[in-house]
Amino acid sequence: MSALRSRAILPLWVGSSFKLLQDLSRWEPYVGSMRAVEDFPQYRIETPSYEAVAEDYRGIERALEASSSDDGTLDAVRAWDATRRRLESWNALTNLRFEQDTRDEGFKAAKTARDELVPRLTALDVRVKTRLLSSRERPDLERAIGAHAFALWGADVESFSPAIEADLTQESMIAKEYTELIASAQLEFDGRRLNLAGIAPYFQDPDRGVRHDAQAVRWAFFTQHKEELDDIYARLVRLRDEMARKLGYATFTPLGYKRMSRVDYGEAEVTRFRDEVVRDVVPLAGEILARRARRLHLDRLLFWDELLTDPRGNPKPLGDHDWIVEQADVAFNAMHEELGSFFQMMRSSELLDLKNRDGKAAGGFCTSFPTLGVPFIFANFNGTSGDVDVLVHESGHAFQNWRSRELPLIDYLWPTMESSEIDSIAMEYLALPQAYRFFGPDADRFRVGHLEDAFIRLPYMTAVDHFQHLVFGAPNATPSERNAMWQAMEARYLPWRAYADLEHPGQGGAWQSQLHIYQLPFYYIDYALATSCALQFWAKSLSDYAGAFADYVNLCGRGGSAPFGELVRSANLRSPFERGVLSDAAKQARSFIGL
């Protein structure tokens, strides 16, 4: 990640009605309680001047140089933090606007200007971090603001050099090509024109022919753009490999870990975790899918059957977008008073953009504007149970960021990604008792299906991670060689998968639909590590819901003030790197789902 650290991109943007933000040049550092939305006039977004920011940084460096006391150094750090909060708020809003409408020329131009400017700002930031890392006041600063900040800054320093400034700009530009391409999809199906999010409900249709045909139309888009997708990824892989070598790394992999701010574990721990997924989770996932095949009266489960849990169809929310948001308000309030009041603030402040529309980027995520101390949730509702899933998931991220808003450094407002995903995935499990509000008589089916899906997704998550390690170990591989790598991962982690006549995924191209592979290298095992922790919250909640939720709220409040392992321990959880964690989770799940 760049020095403009925005860890929770989860994996955003409203139109002109978004009324919370004001001219960034007049913002003050956020302190204290949330101010009323009417306190802010209609915002204007302006790209900051590099010269003005550079002058701010020169002032910060002069203050650090001239400081003759710990208090003076700490004051300079606070001034630097305020500058970073303003810059990150601009950065987050610029990215969000582009994701909300990838076709808007103004948003595209602002995103391009952002992509060109951020590496130059990163150079300024890294210079300050380098100075602080070697500061004689470091021991006193660590006592005042925490040692973890220095570990994060060290990772940032080791993942940047002015020699790669232009490369970082190019990387952002190429990644943007993927976003625009995926958002451009116009699929003709069922007499309708749909984007990739809009066709997704048909993947769960009780009619097997409809499921197959919908997947065929989806993958035809990827076949049509295969050469473009291959070219985009090949350029990204080569560029990332070149950056790593300029920084003295043998491959991009160790640099990728640094960019993910993984300061207390490495590739060896992740490899052992993947091996445990193969041993303890893949067999259970296979049994779950075999039972689904029996329920559906199928001799063989094919790819287009995997998402259907029941011949009656999957549980669906009993209402539309507005109804789901209203039910979420009631559910969150029932779960915890603070959570309820937080979500009411999100609604009244228009910090939700959940409706699918043409030109909107795919996926769902949470971002934040640290100058104001508020998060923002972005998603693409499509009428499936996934609407509830994504809203609850991203609300977990948002709630954590809200509870962390008064921590002393911007570095602590979000945890590193694997820790951040605990906050979101655990929220999904802690919200399961509220499922009846969304699904009525199908609530139990939803709960079982949701837990089953966790164990089906874990192998896929690890396959995505392992695939990227292979790719960056062979950066000059051909498209067909990369597809063969993915097929090897499917054989290891997803041995049940069969594509039949779906040509593109059948030839090893299924990985091209996973945006993280293109845009956020090595950001995927985080979901698997977090799931193994979130399942422990679920297990505890079955016998002590209040205790589990109290641990969860406390974890959210710690934000990113500690590394992954320490945050896990502080929530009374076992590390996913500890042998047996996944096997224990699988045993508990077997009992709950009746296998």
C-alpha positions in Angstrom: 0.0 0.0 0.0 1.1 3.5 -0.6 1.9 6.0 2.1 -1.6 7.3 1.7 -2.7 4.2 3.6 -6.3 3.1 3.0 -6.3 -0.5 4.1 -10.0 -1.2 3.9 -10.9 -1.1 0.2 -14.0 -3.3 0.7 -12.6 -4.7 -1.7 -18.0 3.2 -2.8 -19.8 6.5 -4.3 -23.0 8.5 -4.4 -24.0 11.2 -6.8 -24.6 14.9 -6.3 -26.8 14.2 -3.3 -23.8 13.3 -1.2 -23.8 16.2 1.1 -21.4 15.3 3.9 -18.1 16.5 2.5 -16.9 20.1 2.1 -13.9 21.8 0.5 -10.9 19.8 1.7 -8.8 23.0 2.0 -11.0 24.1 4.9 -11.0 20.8 6.8 -9.6 20.6 10.3 -8.3 17.3 11.9 -11.3 15.3 13.2 -11.7 15.3 17.0 -14.5 14.2 19.2 -18.1 13.3 18.3 -19.6 13.2 14.9 -20.8 16.6 13.8 -24.3 17.0 12.2 -24.4 16.5 8.5 -26.1 19.9 8.0 -22.9 21.5 9.4 -21.2 20.9 6.1 -22.1 22.7 2.8 -22.1 20.9 -0.5 -18.6 19.6 -0.9 -16.2 20.5 -3.7 -13.4 18.1 -4.6 -10.1 19.6 -5.7 -6.8 17.9 -6.4 -4.2 19.2 -3.9 -1.2 21.0 -5.3 2.0 19.1 -5.0 3.9 22.3 -4.3 1.6 23.2 -1.4 1.8 19.7 0.1 5.5 19.7 -0.3 5.8 23.0 1.5 3.7 21.5 4.4 6.1 18.5 4.5 9.1 20.8 4.5 7.6 22.6 7.5 7.1 19.3 9.3 10.7 18.2 8.6 12.0 21.6 9.9 9.9 21.1 13.1 11.4 17.7 13.6 14.9 19.0 13.0 14.5 21.9 15.3 12.7 20.0 18.1 14.7 20.0 21.3 12.1 18.1 23.3 9.8 15.0 23.1 6.8 17.3 23.2 8.1 19.2 20.2 8.6 16.1 18.2 5.2 14.8 19.1 3.6 18.1 18.0 5.4 17.7 14.6 4.0 14.2 14.3 0.5 15.4 15.1 0.8 18.1 12.4 2.0 15.4 9.9 -0.9 13.2 10.9 -3.4 16.0 10.2 -1.9 16.5 6.8 -2.1 12.8 6.0 -5.8 12.8 7.1 -6.6 15.6 4.7 -4.7 13.9 1.9 -6.3 10.5 2.6 -9.8 12.0 2.6 -9.1 13.4 -0.9 -7.6 10.1 -2.0 -10.6 8.1 -0.7 -13.2 10.4 -2.3 -11.4 10.5 -5.6 -11.3 6.7 -5.8 -14.9 6.5 -4.6 -16.3 8.8 -7.2 -14.6 6.9 -10.0 -15.9 3.6 -8.7 -19.4 5.1 -8.5 -19.4 6.0 -12.2 -16.5 4.7 -14.3 -17.9 6.5 -17.4 -17.9 10.0 -16.0 -15.1 11.9 -17.7 -14.7 14.3 -14.7 -14.3 11.4 -12.3 -11.9 9.6 -14.6 -9.8 12.7 -15.0 -9.7 13.2 -11.2 -8.7 9.6 -10.8 -5.9 10.0 -13.4 -4.6 13.1 -11.6 -4.7 11.2 -8.3 -2.8 8.2 -9.8 -0.1 10.6 -11.1 0.2 12.5 -7.8 0.1 9.8 -5.1 3.6 8.4 -5.8 5.1 11.9 -5.5 3.2 12.4 -2.2 4.4 8.9 -1.1 8.0 10.1 -1.5 7.3 13.0 0.8 5.7 10.7 3.3 8.5 8.0 3.2 11.0 10.7 3.9 9.3 11.7 7.2 8.9 8.0 8.1 12.6 7.3 7.5 13.5 10.3 9.7 11.2 9.1 12.5 12.5 5.5 12.3 16.0 6.7 13.1 15.0 9.5 15.5 16.7 9.7 18.9 13.2 10.4 20.3 11.9 7.0 19.0 11.7 5.3 22.4 9.7 8.1 23.8 7.5 8.3 20.7 6.8 4.6 20.9 5.6 5.0 24.4 3.4 7.9 23.4 1.9 6.6 20.2 2.7 2.9 20.2 5.5 0.8 18.7 3.3 -0.7 16.0 3.3 2.6 14.0 7.1 2.2 13.6 6.7 -1.4 12.3 4.1 -0.1 9.7 6.4 2.8 8.7 9.3 0.4 8.3 7.3 -1.7 5.9 6.4 1.4 3.9 10.0 2.6 3.8 11.1 -0.9 2.6 8.4 -0.9 -0.2 9.2 2.4 -1.8 12.0 4.3 -3.5 11.9 7.4 -5.8 13.1 5.0 -8.4 9.6 3.4 -8.7 7.5 6.6 -8.5 6.7 6.4 -12.2 6.1 2.7 -12.0 3.5 3.2 -9.2 1.6 5.7 -11.4 1.7 3.2 -14.3 0.5 0.4 -12.0 -2.6 2.4 -11.0 -3.3 3.4 -14.6 -3.2 -0.3 -15.7 -5.3 -1.5 -12.8 -7.9 1.2 -13.7 -8.2 -0.4 -17.2 -9.4 -3.6 -15.5 -12.0 -1.7 -13.4 -13.4 0.1 -16.5 -13.4 -3.1 -18.6 -15.4 -5.1 -16.0 -17.8 -2.2 -15.4 -18.4 -1.9 -19.1 -20.1 -5.3 -19.4 -23.5 -5.2 -21.1 -25.0 -8.7 -21.1 -28.1 -9.6 -23.0 -30.1 -12.2 -21.0 -33.7 -12.9 -20.3 -34.8 -10.0 -22.5 -32.8 -7.6 -20.4 -29.5 -5.8 -20.7 -27.4 -6.5 -17.5 -24.0 -5.8 -16.0 -22.0 -8.5 -14.2 -23.7 -7.8 -10.9 -27.2 -7.8 -12.5 -26.8 -11.2 -14.1 -25.7 -12.8 -10.8 -29.2 -13.7 -9.4 -29.7 -16.0 -12.4 -26.8 -18.1 -11.1 -29.1 -19.3 -8.3 -32.2 -19.9 -10.4 -33.9 -23.2 -9.5 -34.0 -24.0 -13.3 -30.8 -25.7 -14.1 -31.0 -24.5 -17.8 -31.3 -20.9 -16.7 -28.2 -21.3 -14.4 -26.2 -22.7 -17.2 -27.2 -20.2 -19.8 -26.6 -17.3 -17.4 -23.1 -18.5 -16.7 -22.5 -19.0 -20.4 -23.4 -15.4 -21.1 -21.2 -14.2 -18.3 -18.2 -16.1 -19.4 -18.8 -15.2 -23.0 -17.9 -11.6 -21.9 -14.6 -12.9 -20.6 -13.9 -14.9 -23.7 -14.6 -11.8 -25.8 -12.1 -9.8 -23.8 -9.6 -12.6 -23.2 -6.7 -11.0 -25.0 -7.3 -7.7 -23.3 -7.5 -9.3 -19.9 -4.3 -11.3 -20.5 -2.5 -8.2 -21.6 -3.6 -6.1 -18.7 -2.4 -8.7 -16.2 0.8 -9.5 -18.0 1.7 -5.8 -17.9 0.8 -5.6 -14.2 2.9 -8.7 -13.3 6.0 -7.5 -15.3 5.7 -4.0 -13.8 5.4 -5.3 -10.2 8.4 -7.6 -10.8 10.4 -4.8 -12.1 9.6 -2.6 -9.1 10.6 -5.4 -6.8 14.0 -5.8 -8.5 14.6 -2.1 -8.4 14.1 -2.3 -4.6 16.5 -5.2 -4.2 14.0 -8.1 -3.9 14.4 -11.3 -5.9 10.7 -11.4 -6.8 7.6 -9.3 -6.1 6.3 -11.7 -3.4 8.3 -10.2 -0.5 7.5 -6.7 -1.7 3.9 -7.7 -1.9 3.9 -8.8 1.7 5.5 -5.5 2.7 2.9 -3.6 0.8 0.2 -5.5 2.7 2.0 -4.4 6.0 2.4 -7.9 7.2 4.8 -7.2 10.0 4.4 -10.3 12.2 4.2 -13.2 9.8 5.4 -14.2 6.4 5.2 -16.6 3.5 6.1 -19.7 5.6 3.2 -19.2 7.9 0.8 -18.7 5.0 2.1 -21.8 3.3 1.4 -23.9 6.4 -2.1 -22.4 6.7 -2.9 -23.3 3.1 -1.8 -26.9 3.8 -4.2 -27.1 6.7 -7.0 -25.8 4.5 -6.3 -28.8 2.1 -6.2 -31.2 5.0 -9.1 -30.0 7.2 -11.4 -27.9 5.0 -11.3 -29.3 1.4 -12.9 -32.6 2.5 -15.7 -30.9 4.3 -16.4 -28.6 1.4 -16.6 -31.6 -0.9 -19.1 -33.2 1.4 -21.2 -30.1 1.6 -21.3 -29.9 -2.2 -22.1 -33.6 -2.6 -25.0 -33.2 -0.3 -26.2 -30.2 -2.4 -26.1 -32.5 -5.4 -28.3 -35.0 -3.7 -30.7 -32.4 -2.7 -30.9 -31.2 -6.3 -31.3 -34.8 -7.6 -28.2 -34.4 -9.7 -25.8 -37.2 -10.7 -23.0 -34.7 -10.9 -22.7 -31.2 -9.6 -21.4 -28.9 -12.3 -20.0 -25.4 -11.9 -23.4 -23.7 -12.5 -25.0 -25.8 -9.8 -22.6 -24.9 -6.9 -24.4 -21.7 -5.8 -27.8 -23.3 -5.4 -28.4 -24.7 -2.0 -31.9 -26.1 -2.3 -34.3 -27.1 -5.2 -36.8 -24.6 -3.9 -34.3 -21.9 -4.6 -31.9 -20.0 -2.2 -33.4 -17.9 0.5 -34.0 -14.3 -0.7 -34.6 -11.1 1.3 -38.3 -10.5 1.6 -38.0 -6.9 0.4 -36.2 -4.4 -1.8 -33.2 -2.1 -1.1 -35.1 0.3 1.1 -36.7 -2.5 3.1 -33.4 -4.3 3.6 -31.7 -1.1 4.9 -34.7 -0.6 7.3 -34.4 -4.1 8.6 -30.7 -3.7 9.0 -31.4 -0.7 11.2 -33.7 -2.7 13.4 -31.4 -5.7 13.5 -28.3 -3.7 14.4 -30.1 -1.9 17.2 -31.2 -5.3 18.6 -27.6 -6.6 18.5 -26.0 -3.7 20.3 -27.1 -0.1 21.1 -23.9 1.5 19.9 -24.0 -0.5 16.7 -27.7 0.6 16.2 -27.0 4.3 16.7 -23.9 4.1 14.4 -25.9 2.6 11.5 -28.7 5.2 12.0 -25.9 7.9 11.6 -24.8 6.1 8.4 -28.3 6.3 7.0 -29.1 9.8 7.9 -25.7 11.1 6.7 -26.1 9.3 3.3 -23.0 7.2 3.7 -24.4 4.2 1.9 -24.4 3.6 -1.9 -25.8 0.1 -2.4 -27.9 0.1 -5.6 -26.5 -1.6 -8.8 -26.4 0.6 -11.9 -24.7 0.9 -15.3 -21.2 2.2 -15.1 -20.7 1.4 -11.5 -17.7 -0.6 -10.6 -18.2 -4.2 -9.5 -18.0 -5.5 -5.9 -18.5 -4.0 -2.5 -16.2 -2.3 -0.1 -15.9 0.2 2.8 -13.7 3.3 2.8 -13.5 6.3 5.1 -12.8 10.0 5.2 -10.5 10.4 8.2 -10.8 14.2 8.4 -14.5 13.8 9.3 -14.1 10.5 11.1 -16.8 8.7 9.1 -16.8 5.6 6.9 -18.7 4.9 3.7 -20.2 1.7 2.3 -20.3 0.8 -1.4 -22.1 -2.3 -2.8 -24.2 -3.6 -5.8 -27.5 -5.1 -4.6 -29.0 -7.6 -7.0 -31.9 -9.2 -5.2 -30.2 -12.2 -3.7 -29.2 -13.1 -0.1 -25.9 -11.5 -1.1 -27.5 -8.1 -0.5 -27.8 -8.9 3.2 -24.4 -10.4 3.3 -22.6 -7.5 1.8 -24.4 -4.9 3.8 -23.7 -6.7 7.1 -20.1 -7.4 6.1 -19.3 -3.9 5.1 -21.1 -2.6 8.2 -18.6 -4.6 10.2 -15.7 -2.7 8.5 -17.6 0.6 9.0 -18.3 0.0 12.7 -14.7 -0.8 13.4 -13.5 2.3 11.6 -16.1 4.4 13.6 -15.0 2.9 16.9 -11.3 3.6 16.0 -11.9 7.2 14.8 -10.3 8.8 17.9 -7.1 6.8 17.9 -4.0 9.0 17.7 -2.7 8.2 14.2 -4.2 7.7 10.8 -2.1 4.5 10.7 -4.4 3.0 13.4 -7.8 3.9 11.9 -7.8 0.6 9.9 -6.1 -2.6 10.9 -4.0 -4.5 8.3 -6.2 -6.3 5.9 -6.4 -9.8 7.6 -7.3 -8.1 10.9 -9.8 -5.8 9.2 -11.6 -8.8 7.6 -12.2 -10.3 11.1 -14.3 -7.3 11.9 -16.4 -7.7 8.8 -16.8 -11.5 8.7 -17.4 -11.8 12.4 -20.2 -9.3 12.0 -21.8 -11.7 9.5 -21.8 -14.5 12.1 -22.9 -12.3 15.0 -25.8 -11.1 12.9 -27.1 -14.7 12.1 -29.7 -14.6 15.0 -31.3 -11.6 13.2 -31.7 -13.5 9.9 -35.4 -13.9 10.5 -35.8 -10.2 10.0 -34.6 -10.5 6.4 -35.6 -14.0 5.4 -38.7 -14.8 7.5 -39.5 -18.5 7.5 -36.3 -19.2 5.5 -34.0 -17.9 8.2 -32.8 -21.3 9.3 -32.0 -22.3 5.7 -30.1 -19.0 5.3 -28.0 -19.7 8.5 -27.0 -23.2 7.5 -26.3 -22.1 3.9 -24.2 -19.2 5.1 -22.0 -21.4 7.3 -21.7 -24.0 4.5 -20.6 -21.2 2.2 -17.8 -20.2 4.5 -16.2 -23.7 4.2 -16.8 -23.7 0.4 -15.1 -20.3 0.0 -12.1 -21.1 2.2 -10.5 -23.4 -0.4 -11.1 -20.8 -3.1 -9.5 -18.1 -1.0 -6.4 -20.1 -0.6 -6.3 -21.1 -4.2 -6.3 -17.4 -5.2 -3.4 -16.8 -2.8 -1.3 -19.8 -3.9 -1.9 -18.9 -7.6 -0.4 -15.4 -7.1 2.7 -16.9 -5.4 3.1 -19.0 -8.6 2.5 -16.1 -10.9 5.1 -13.8 -9.3 7.6 -16.7 -9.2 7.3 -16.8 -13.0 6.6 -13.3 -14.1 7.3 -14.0 -17.7 4.8 -16.8 -18.0 2.5 -16.9 -21.0 -1.2 -16.6 -20.7 -1.6 -20.3 -21.2 1.0 -21.1 -18.6 -0.8 -18.8 -16.1 -4.1 -20.6 -16.9 -2.3 -23.9 -16.3 -1.2 -22.6 -12.9 -4.8 -21.8 -12.0 -5.9 -25.3 -13.1 -3.3 -26.8 -10.8 -4.8 -24.7 -8.0 -8.3 -25.9 -8.8 -7.1 -29.5 -8.7 -5.6 -29.0 -5.3 -8.1 -26.8 -3.6 -11.4 -27.2 -5.6 -11.2 -30.8 -6.8 -15.0 -31.0 -7.3 -15.1 -28.2 -9.9 -16.3 -29.2 -13.3 -17.0 -26.6 -16.0 -18.4 -28.9 -18.8 -19.0 -26.7 -21.8 -18.1 -23.3 -20.3 -15.0 -22.7 -22.4 -13.3 -19.8 -20.7 -13.1 -21.1 -17.2 -12.7 -24.6 -18.5 -9.5 -23.6 -20.1 -8.1 -22.1 -16.8 -9.4 -18.5 -17.1 -11.7 -18.4 -14.1 -9.2 -16.3 -12.1 -9.7 -13.4 -14.4 -13.0 -12.5 -12.7 -11.3 -12.0 -9.4 -10.6 -8.2 -9.2 -8.2 -8.6 -6.2 -5.7 -10.5 -8.4 -5.4 -7.6 -10.7 -5.8 -4.6 -8.4 -4.7 -5.8 -4.9 -2.0 -8.4 -5.2 -1.8 -10.9 -2.2 -5.0 -9.4 -0.7 -7.1 -12.6 -0.5 -5.6 -15.0 2.0 -6.7 -12.2 4.4 -10.3 -13.4 4.0 -9.3 -17.0 4.9 -7.2 -16.0 7.9 -10.1 -13.8 9.1 -12.7 -16.5 8.5 -10.8 -18.8 10.8 -11.0 -16.2 13.5 -14.6 -15.1 12.8 -15.7 -18.7 13.1 -14.4 -18.6 16.7 -16.7 -15.6 17.4 -19.6 -17.6 15.9 -18.8 -20.7 18.1 -18.6 -18.6 21.2 -21.8 -16.7 20.4 -23.8 -20.0 20.5 -23.2 -20.3 24.2 -22.3 -16.8 25.3 -23.5 -14.2 22.8 -23.0 -11.2 25.1 -19.4 -12.2 25.8 -18.7 -12.8 22.1 -20.1 -9.5 21.1 -18.2 -7.7 23.9 -15.0 -9.2 22.7 -15.9 -8.1 19.2 -16.7 -4.5 20.2 -13.4 -4.3 22.0 -11.5 -5.6 19.0 -13.1 -3.0 16.8 -12.1 -0.3 19.2 -8.4 -1.3 18.9 -8.5 -0.6 15.2 -5.1 -1.1 13.7 -3.1 -0.2 16.8 -1.4 -3.6 17.0 -0.3 -6.3 14.5 -2.5 -9.2 13.5 -1.3 -11.7 16.1 -1.7 -9.3 19.0 -5.2 -8.2 17.9 -6.3 -11.9 17.6 -5.0 -12.6 21.2 -6.7 -9.5 22.6 -10.1 -10.8 21.3 -9.6 -14.1 23.1 -9.1 -15.9 19.8 -6.6 -18.5 18.6 -4.2 -17.6 15.8 -5.1 -19.2 12.4 -1.4 -20.2 12.2 -1.9 -22.4 15.3 -2.3 -26.1 14.3 -5.8 -27.4 14.8 -7.8 -24.2 14.5 -9.4 -25.1 11.2 -10.0 -28.7 12.2 -11.8 -27.5 15.3 -13.9 -25.1 13.3 -14.8 -27.9 10.8 -16.0 -30.2 13.7 -18.2 -27.5 15.1 -19.6 -26.7 11.7 -20.4 -30.4 10.9 -22.6 -30.5 14.0 -24.4 -27.3 13.2 -25.1 -28.1 9.6 -25.9 -31.8 10.2 -23.0 -33.6 8.4 
